[in-house]
């Protein structure tokens, strides 16, 4: 009996030992798997971080180019406006008052003693238009409505302002317009009535005697 019992114990001990050994052998096989996964994730993120950084470096260059073009356009526009104001646009001009209808203007005209017929041909390049502006002023002067008025005639061209007393400064002629009702004739296509005068636009087509103030 002792011999058989000892054999069973030894057999059982060997079985337990084998189970422990096999268990120890299986545990190390699972350990490398998470390490391999970590390495793969790190390698995938590295190139993704580099690509956006390269795109950010290119963006400022495109923005700088657009700003340069915008500044260049603004500079040309400002320079063109400055040239127009300084060299092309007349330095003096007639400033119309409040716009009124024709009947109201005739009432203002009747109550005014001084009338200024102003023919502005500055900057007019078409000789026909220039002639028509001057002819319109002559027709106004010859109209029946000018009879009892104290009328003064100005013509303003590139050579300066011509008055009944000779040449004068542009500022003098425009200041005189404030002393009465002005009949301001210039290149254009529209006529408007104002509290301080009438603005008459004349073009290349003009019929003799069209301009004037006539009494019925």
QUIRA-V857886 format. One record per residue. N is the residue number from 1. PHI is phi in degrees with one decimal (999 if undefined). PSI is psi in whole degrees, -180 to 180 (none if undefined). Layout:
{{N PHI PSI} {N PHI PSI}}
This chain:
{{1 999 -47} {2 -59.5 -37} {3 -68.0 -42} {4 -69.2 -36} {5 -66.3 -40} {6 -67.6 -33} {7 -66.5 -41} {8 -64.4 -42} {9 -63.1 -43} {10 -64.1 -40} {11 -67.6 -42} {12 -67.2 -38} {13 -64.1 -39} {14 -66.6 -39} {15 -64.7 -42} {16 -64.8 -39} {17 -64.8 -40} {18 -66.0 -39} {19 -63.4 -41} {20 -65.6 -41} {21 -65.9 -43} {22 -66.0 -35} {23 -65.6 -40} {24 -66.3 -35} {25 -71.4 -32} {26 -75.9 -30} {27 -63.1 -44} {28 -66.0 -20} {29 -68.5 -29} {30 -82.3 -21} {31 -65.7 -42} {32 -69.7 -20} {33 -61.4 -50} {34 -63.0 -32} {35 -64.7 -41} {36 -65.2 -38} {37 -66.5 -41} {38 -61.7 -42} {39 -63.8 -39} {40 -68.3 -39} {41 -66.3 -41} {42 -64.9 -42} {43 -66.0 -32} {44 -74.2 -31} {45 -77.0 -30} {46 -60.7 -50} {47 -67.3 -29} {48 -67.2 -30} {49 -75.3 -26} {50 -79.7 -34} {51 -65.1 -49} {52 -62.0 -30} {53 -65.2 -36} {54 -69.2 -37} {55 -67.9 -37} {56 -64.2 -33} {57 -69.6 -32} {58 -77.1 -28} {59 -60.9 -45} {60 -61.6 -31} {61 -65.8 -41} {62 -66.9 -42} {63 -63.7 -39} {64 -64.7 -39} {65 -64.0 -42} {66 -66.1 -40} {67 -63.1 -39} {68 -62.7 -42} {69 -64.9 -42} {70 -63.5 -44} {71 -64.1 -37} {72 -65.5 -42} {73 -64.5 -43} {74 -63.4 -39} {75 -63.4 -44} {76 -64.3 -41} {77 -64.4 -44} {78 -65.6 -41} {79 -63.5 -41} {80 -63.6 -42} {81 -64.5 -40} {82 -64.3 -42} {83 -62.8 -42} {84 -63.9 -45} {85 -67.3 -40} {86 -81.4 -36} {87 -118.0 -26} {88 -104.1 -51} {89 -66.4 134} {90 -59.5 139} {91 -73.0 -29} {92 -118.3 146} {93 -155.4 158} {94 -78.4 132} {95 -107.0 106} {96 -67.5 150} {97 -85.8 -156} {98 -62.4 134} {99 -73.4 136} {100 -131.7 174} {101 -85.1 173} {102 -64.7 -37} {103 -66.0 -42} {104 -64.4 -40} {105 -62.9 -42} {106 -62.9 -35} {107 -65.2 -42} {108 -64.2 -42} {109 -62.4 -43} {110 -64.9 -33} {111 -87.4 3} {112 -108.5 137} {113 -87.2 -41} {114 -97.9 129} {115 -127.8 134} {116 -118.3 118} {117 -94.8 116} {118 -118.4 114} {119 -106.2 108} {120 -102.5 110} {121 -114.9 20} {122 -64.2 132} {123 74.9 4} {124 -81.4 119} {125 -96.8 -24} {126 -81.7 119} {127 -63.0 -31} {128 -67.2 -42} {129 -65.2 -43} {130 -60.4 -45} {131 -62.9 -40} {132 -67.7 -36} {133 -63.7 -45} {134 -66.7 -39} {135 -65.1 -37} {136 -61.7 -41} {137 -63.8 -40} {138 -63.9 -41} {139 -65.8 -38} {140 -62.1 -43} {141 -63.9 -32} {142 -88.6 -4} {143 -73.0 156} {144 -66.3 -28} {145 -71.1 -14} {146 -88.7 -7} {147 -50.6 -58} {148 -83.7 1} {149 -89.9 155} {150 -89.8 92} {151 -97.3 137} {152 -123.5 140} {153 -116.9 127} {154 -122.2 140} {155 -126.6 131} {156 -120.5 118} {157 -133.5 -165} {158 -67.2 -23} {159 -84.8 -6} {160 120.9 -170} {161 -93.8 125} {162 -103.8 122} {163 -113.5 171} {164 -58.1 -21} {165 -99.1 3} {166 116.5 -165} {167 -71.6 148} {168 -149.9 172} {169 -70.2 148} {170 -58.4 -41} {171 -61.7 -35} {172 -62.9 -47} {173 -63.8 -42} {174 -69.9 -33} {175 -67.3 -32} {176 -65.1 -30} {177 -62.6 -22} {178 -77.0 -8} {179 -90.7 -1} {180 -168.4 -155} {181 -93.5 134} {182 -105.0 141} {183 -112.5 96} {184 -96.8 114} {185 -110.8 128} {186 -147.8 177} {187 -72.1 126} {188 173.1 -167} {189 -137.2 7} {190 -131.3 154} {191 -123.1 134} {192 -136.6 149} {193 -108.8 140} {194 -137.9 168} {195 -66.7 -21} {196 -116.2 9} {197 160.1 -175} {198 -122.5 136} {199 -107.3 119} {200 -114.5 122} {201 -96.9 130} {202 -125.6 137} {203 -118.6 -157} {204 -73.7 -24} {205 -99.8 112} {206 -144.6 132} {207 -96.2 132} {208 -57.4 131} {209 86.6 2} {210 -67.4 -42} {211 -76.3 141} {212 153.0 163} {213 -119.5 116} {214 -114.0 142} {215 -99.0 136} {216 -84.0 none}}
